[in-house]
Amino acid sequence: MSKKLVTPILLEKGGKKFILMNFVFETDDSIYITFPSKKERYISKIATKSYDESAYSEHIVKLTDFDTDNVEPKISFHPRDMIIHVNSNITKNFGKDYKLLNVSPDKNKLFVYLLQAIFPNNIDFFDEYNKTKHNDFVVINHISNSDSISLEFIIHSNDIKPTPECLPYSKNRNYCFGYTFDSPYKYTFSIFVSTIKSETNNLLINLNTKEIDCIYTIDNKIK
């Protein structure tokens, strides 16, 4: 078995495939999520908010400029300490460590609703995927409407099979389908694909940590 396993998440449209993100599994059971692009992706804005105690509430989020130089952002999950942080493949460490909430009743197993990624509908935002070196990948067929694509991810132990009922409540989610990746490692991910009414021009990442909700916008430097 190789030292790491890279699993691209691809969008297919008009007979072409476009790269949305990569899941990278390491032999120490860490998982890295990257957003590769020749257009030099970077984190442009951020918003953080502590959770309240209500079962459901809606808030207006104010994004502020992210003032740290960065390129090729990546999300890193480390199960030993049950933490996640956002850093860069190039400029390395700049993010805080955030604790994650493992809701599995069996503390020897993992079940974490990790993040939501909302992608713009404009296909020009992405790079075409034409590589052949990856044996494992997930392909999402493009849904021909003006809505944005929402991907929600649960990371979990390999013997757990999440269902859409595990997702947090959302009145804006138009659920399409879900898929659990068959990982050879201790942990894997399940992806839940939906559309939502959103007019975003960049990539939105909503990171679900134990105490704080973190929202990032990721833009292309090269248009």
Secondary structure as GFF3:
##gff-version 3
##sequence-region A 1 223
A	DSSP	beta_strand	4	13	.	.	.	ID=ss1
A	DSSP	beta_strand	16	26	.	.	.	ID=ss2
A	DSSP	beta_strand	31	34	.	.	.	ID=ss3
A	DSSP	beta_strand	41	50	.	.	.	ID=ss4
A	DSSP	beta_strand	64	65	.	.	.	ID=ss5
A	DSSP	beta_strand	73	78	.	.	.	ID=ss6
A	DSSP	beta_strand	83	88	.	.	.	ID=ss7
A	DSSP	beta_strand	98	99	.	.	.	ID=ss8
A	DSSP	beta_strand	111	119	.	.	.	ID=ss9
A	DSSP	three_ten_helix	123	125	.	.	.	ID=ss10
A	DSSP	beta_strand	127	128	.	.	.	ID=ss11
A	DSSP	beta_strand	138	141	.	.	.	ID=ss12
A	DSSP	beta_strand	148	157	.	.	.	ID=ss13
A	DSSP	three_ten_helix	164	166	.	.	.	ID=ss14
A	DSSP	beta_strand	174	180	.	.	.	ID=ss15
A	DSSP	beta_strand	187	196	.	.	.	ID=ss16
A	DSSP	beta_strand	203	208	.	.	.	ID=ss17
A	DSSP	beta_strand	212	220	.	.	.	ID=ss18
###
